[in-house]
């Protein structure tokens, strides 16, 4: 079972938020508790990746975001399968399709991607938020870097 984030309010109320909850879920909980509604703005901290070596040691989410950022312009639709294939080619290692699907779904929940289609035929597209959050790093030559 995953960890939970526990928030204890001054009146003794305890709120538990499951680990991995989307930013939108956390924003909703905090706005309900504070009564600040939509004026509350939570920005997720994103580590800017500036070099290919940083990308090689980055998390899977950061790698996937960089792939999406570099291969798909805004409003160009792609699938989890597309990203799985590119990930394997670029990083010379496999990644489970379920990992890619989960990561893309969470990125959509965070507003980094737009999502359409049903569960079995899901398509994603880049948003301006992703373009701004992740710098444009040329990842096309990473396979050459790995093979050295």
N, C-alpha and C positions, 0 to 999 in steps of 0.2 A: 504494500500500500504506500502511496506517495506521501510526502510530507505536506503539512498544512501550514499556512500562515495564520497565526492567531493574533487578533486585534482585541485588546481589552480597553473598553471605554471607561471614562471616569465614573460613570454610574454603576460599573460592575458588569455591564453587558459584554459578553464575549462573542466575537464574530470569527468564524473559521473560513478561510479561503483555501480551496484545494490548490496544491502546487501545480503550476502549469496553466492556471487560469489566464484567460486572455486579458489584455489591457482593458478592453471594453467592460468585461465583467467586474474587474477591480474598480474601474472608474464608476460604474453603476453603484456598487456597494458603498464606496466612499461618498458619493453624492447623496445617497439615501441617508447615510449616517450623519453627514454634516449639514444636509439641507441646502447645499450650495448648487444643486442641480447641474446644469450644463456649463456653468462658469468654471468648474473645476477642470484643469488641464493637466494631464499626466503625460509626460514624454518619456518614452523608454530610452534608456541610455544605449547608444549604439557606438561600438568601437569602430573608428575609421581605420580601414585597412589600406595602407599606402604602398606596400611592396608585395611582390610575389611571395617572398619568404614569409611575411606575416600571414598571407593567405594560406600557405601550406600548413601553418600551425594553428589556423583559425578553427572555430567550431563548425559543425556541419551546417548550421543555419547560416553562418556568415559566408561559407563557401557557396551554398545554394543561392543566397541573395546576390552574390557576386556573379554567379553564372547567369541568373535572370537579368541582372543589371546590364551585363555585357552582351547578351545574345538576343534580347527581346526589347524592341523600342516600346514606348508607351502605347497601349491599346493593341498590341500584337498578342494574340491568344496562344497559349501553350498548355501542355498537359504534364502531369507527374512523370509519365513515361519519357517525354522529351527531356526533362531535367535529369532523370536517372541515367539516360544514355550519355548526355553531355558530361555529367559528373564523373562517370566511369572513364570516359575518354580523356578528360582534362586532368583528373587527379590520379589516373592509373590505379584506381581501386574501386571495388564495388560498393554499392550502397543499396540497401533494401528499398523497394518501391514504397513500402508502408512508411518508412522513415521520411522519404521525400514527400509523400502525400500529407503526412501529419505536419511536417514543417511548412509546406505551402498553405495548408489550412490555417495554421496559427498565424502565419504572415498575413493572410487575408483578414483574420480576426483583428489584427493590429492595424489594419488599414494600409499595409504595404502593397497588397495585391487586391485586384478586383476578382471576384469569383462568379462563375455562371455554370449552369448545367446541373444535372442531378448527380447523385453520389457516384454512380458508375461511369458517368461521362462528364467529369469536372474539367473546366477550363479556367485558366488564370491569366490575368494581364497585369502589367506593371502600372503602378500609380506614381504620381509626382512625389508622394511621401517617400517611396522607396528610392526614387532617383536622387532625392535630396539627402537621404540618410546614408546611402552607400556610395562612395566615390566611384568614379569611373576608372577602374584599374584594368589594364590589358591582361586578360588571363589566357589568351589564345596560345601563348608560348610556354605555359606551365608544363605540358607534357615533355618538352625539350629540357626544361630545368630539372624535372624529376629523373629523367634518364641519364643525367650526367653523374 
